[in-house]
Amino acid sequence: NKMSHSHGPQQTIRIADAKVAPPFYKATAEFLRDTKKSGLKMRQGVFNGKRVEYFKGKSGVNGLLKEGFAKVLPKDREQVTTREDAIKVMNDLGKHGFILRVNRGDNIGGKGSARVLQPNPQQELKDDGYYMWIYEGSQLKLYLYAALLVVTVLAAVLFPLWPESLRLGVWYLSVGVLGLLGVFFGIAIVRLILYIITIVILPRGIWIFPNLFEDVGIIDSFIPFWAWDEPSAKKSGSSSSTNEKTTSETSSSSATTTAATTTTKTTTVSASEAEPAPVIGDETVTDTTTSN
């Protein structure tokens, strides 16, 4: 079965049915659509009035060169190790009706909104080209979510017809959930009030359950019971820098003073050794008298 799309009076692009494609290409498409594994950057577009997803050719080739894609390949198929191999696989996806090369038009709204897409007559893969997903992947999850939504709505509408025991259980459950929410908000309000009071009276504020809003487990959220408010990293860093600067200046000053003292002592000692003081005493006077 073939689908065709016409654009203009002389352009017709035939699109194959992806449902009859070999399993390898379906697995490849599923891998690329899983953006966590493939790293494919999806964009939003509008094609024939319908919202669609599209991507850049270079991004698709890079996704097939990731190590995770090797798990998708069957044992009898060669590994995709070069860009040429990846480009060939991407072209095969287009031939089997999974993707379609398109040209981007203007935004349908303001900046950053979806763009209007039109088919490109040249379907060969290019790194700077844009490719729209025709294959939407498995719809099983979508059907299950839709069925669950319908069952939930019907159960809520038929609540008056439920047995007395079920209705009583739902009432107790709802009261319990509301009670837990009330306790949580009460703790949050009390801890904020206590923090405001302590930060005015004491040098630092006190938090009750400091990990209450941290990304930790339920039990760890209530451990410890209280703690001092930790100073911001910026203030701490500034204080450390100031202390280091003061210490450095003090050390430099001490070193300068020590050096000056040492120089003074050295000069004094040198001067005393170079010019010894004359000796004047009784012996000198006696020598002078005798000479005369």
C-alpha positions in Angstrom: 0.0 0.0 0.0 1.3 3.5 -0.9 0.3 6.9 0.2 1.0 10.0 -1.9 1.2 13.6 -1.1 1.0 16.3 -3.8 2.5 19.7 -3.5 1.9 21.9 -6.5 0.6 20.9 -9.9 3.6 18.8 -10.9 5.0 17.4 -7.6 3.9 14.0 -6.1 5.8 12.3 -3.4 4.9 8.6 -2.8 5.1 7.5 0.9 5.4 3.8 1.8 3.4 2.3 4.6 5.7 1.9 7.6 3.4 -0.8 9.0 4.7 -3.4 6.5 8.4 -2.4 6.9 11.0 -4.9 8.2 11.2 -5.2 12.0 14.7 -3.7 12.0 13.5 -0.3 10.7 10.7 -0.2 13.2 13.2 -0.9 16.0 15.4 1.9 14.6 12.6 4.3 14.5 11.6 3.5 18.1 15.3 4.0 19.2 15.5 7.4 17.5 12.1 8.5 19.0 13.4 7.7 22.4 15.3 11.0 22.9 17.0 9.9 26.1 18.8 7.1 24.3 19.4 8.7 20.9 19.8 12.3 22.0 17.6 13.3 19.0 16.4 16.9 19.4 12.7 17.1 18.5 11.0 20.2 17.2 7.4 21.0 16.7 5.9 21.8 13.3 2.6 21.9 11.5 2.0 19.8 8.3 -1.3 19.9 6.5 -2.9 21.5 9.6 -1.6 18.7 11.9 0.9 19.0 14.7 4.0 16.9 14.0 7.5 16.4 15.2 10.6 16.9 13.1 14.4 16.8 13.5 17.6 17.8 11.7 19.4 15.2 9.6 22.7 15.6 11.4 21.0 14.9 14.7 19.5 11.6 13.4 22.9 10.4 12.0 24.6 11.2 15.4 21.9 9.2 17.2 22.6 6.1 15.1 26.3 6.3 15.9 25.7 6.0 19.6 26.7 2.9 21.4 23.1 2.1 22.5 22.0 1.6 18.9 24.2 -1.5 18.6 21.6 -3.3 20.9 18.9 -2.7 18.3 20.9 -4.3 15.4 20.2 -8.0 14.8 23.1 -10.4 14.9 23.2 -10.9 11.1 23.5 -7.2 10.4 26.7 -5.2 10.3 27.4 -2.6 12.9 26.8 1.1 12.1 30.3 2.5 12.6 30.6 5.3 10.0 28.5 8.3 9.0 28.0 6.7 5.6 26.4 3.6 7.2 24.2 5.8 9.3 23.2 7.9 6.3 22.2 4.8 4.4 20.0 3.6 7.3 18.3 7.0 7.5 17.6 7.0 3.7 16.1 3.5 4.2 13.8 4.9 6.9 12.6 7.4 4.4 12.0 4.8 1.7 10.0 2.7 4.1 7.7 5.6 5.1 9.0 6.4 8.6 10.3 10.0 7.8 9.8 12.6 5.2 12.1 15.4 4.3 10.5 18.8 4.6 11.2 22.5 4.2 10.6 24.9 7.1 8.3 27.9 6.6 7.3 30.7 8.9 6.2 30.4 12.5 2.5 30.0 13.0 2.7 32.3 16.1 5.4 34.3 17.7 9.0 33.5 18.0 9.7 30.0 19.2 6.3 28.6 18.0 5.8 25.7 15.6 6.8 26.2 12.0 4.8 25.4 8.9 6.3 22.4 7.0 6.2 21.6 3.3 7.6 18.4 1.6 10.9 18.7 -0.1 11.1 17.0 -3.6 14.7 15.8 -2.9 14.3 13.1 -0.2 18.0 12.1 0.2 19.4 12.7 3.6 21.4 15.9 4.2 23.0 17.0 7.5 21.4 20.4 7.3 18.0 19.0 6.1 14.8 18.6 8.2 12.9 15.4 8.5 9.4 14.9 9.8 8.2 11.8 11.6 5.4 10.0 9.7 5.7 7.0 12.0 4.1 7.8 15.4 5.4 4.7 17.2 3.4 2.2 19.2 -0.1 3.5 20.2 -0.6 0.9 23.0 0.2 3.3 25.8 -2.1 5.9 24.4 -4.9 3.5 24.2 -4.3 2.2 27.7 -4.3 5.8 29.1 -7.5 6.6 27.2 -9.2 3.5 28.6 -8.0 4.3 32.1 -9.4 7.8 31.8 -12.8 6.6 30.7 -13.0 4.1 33.5 -12.0 6.8 36.1 -14.7 9.1 34.8 -17.3 6.4 34.8 -16.4 5.4 38.4 -16.7 8.9 39.6 -20.1 9.4 37.9 -21.4 6.2 39.3 -20.1 6.9 42.9 -23.6 7.1 44.4 -24.3 3.5 43.2 -21.2 2.1 44.9 -21.7 -0.2 47.9 -21.8 1.4 51.3 -18.5 -0.1 52.4 -16.6 1.2 49.4 -18.0 4.7 49.8 -17.1 4.7 53.4 -13.6 3.6 52.6 -13.1 6.3 50.0 -14.4 8.9 52.5 -11.8 7.8 55.2 -9.1 7.8 52.5 -9.9 11.3 51.4 -10.0 12.6 55.0 -6.7 11.0 55.7 -5.1 12.6 52.6 -6.5 16.0 53.5 -5.3 15.5 57.1 -1.7 14.8 55.9 -1.7 17.8 53.6 -3.0 20.0 56.5 -0.2 18.7 58.8 2.4 19.3 56.1 1.3 22.9 55.5 1.0 23.5 59.3 4.7 22.4 59.8 5.8 24.6 56.9 4.0 27.6 58.5 5.3 27.0 62.0 8.9 26.5 60.9 8.8 29.8 58.9 7.4 31.7 61.9 10.1 30.2 64.2 12.8 31.1 61.7 11.7 34.7 61.5 11.6 35.0 65.3 15.0 33.4 65.8 16.8 35.3 63.1 15.7 38.6 64.8 16.7 37.5 68.3 19.8 35.3 67.6 22.8 35.8 65.3 21.5 32.9 63.1 18.0 31.6 62.5 16.8 28.1 63.4 15.0 25.8 61.0 12.7 23.0 62.2 13.1 20.0 59.8 15.7 21.7 57.6 15.5 19.0 55.0 11.7 19.2 54.6 11.9 20.6 51.1 15.1 19.0 50.0 15.3 16.3 47.4 15.6 13.4 49.8 13.5 10.4 51.0 10.4 10.8 53.1 12.1 9.7 56.3 15.2 11.8 55.6 13.0 14.9 55.2 12.4 14.9 58.9 16.0 14.3 60.0 17.4 16.2 61.9 14.7 17.8 64.0 16.3 21.3 63.9 19.5 23.0 62.6 21.1 26.4 62.4 20.6 28.3 59.2 23.6 27.8 57.1 25.3 31.0 55.8 25.3 31.5 52.1 28.3 30.2 50.1 28.9 33.7 48.8 29.2 35.2 52.3 31.4 32.4 53.5 33.7 32.7 50.5 34.0 36.4 51.0 34.8 36.0 54.7 37.4 33.4 53.9 39.0 35.6 51.3 39.1 38.5 53.8 40.7 36.3 56.5 43.2 35.0 54.0 44.1 38.5 52.9 44.5 39.8 56.5 46.6 36.8 57.4 48.8 37.3 54.3 49.2 41.0 55.1 50.2 40.2 58.7 52.7 37.6 57.6 54.2 40.0 55.1 54.5 42.8 57.7 56.1 40.4 60.2 58.6 39.2 57.5 59.4 42.8 56.6 60.0 43.8 60.3 62.2 40.7 60.9 64.2 41.5 57.8 64.7 45.1 58.9 65.8 44.1 62.3 68.3 41.6 60.9 69.8 44.2 58.6 70.2 46.6 61.4 72.0 44.1 63.5 74.3 43.1 60.6 75.2 46.7 59.9 76.0 47.4 63.6 78.2 44.3 63.9 80.0 45.1 60.6 80.7 48.7 61.7 82.1 47.6 65.0 84.4 45.1 63.3 85.7 47.5 60.6 86.5 50.5 62.9 87.5 49.4 66.4 87.3 52.2 69.1 90.8 53.6 70.2 92.0 52.5 73.7 92.9 55.4 76.1 94.4 54.5 79.4 97.3 54.9 81.8 99.6 52.8 79.7 99.3 55.1 76.7 100.1 58.2 78.7 103.2 56.6 80.1 104.5 55.6 76.7 104.1 59.2 75.4 106.0 60.7 78.4 108.9 58.3 78.0 109.3 59.2 74.3 109.7 62.8 75.1 
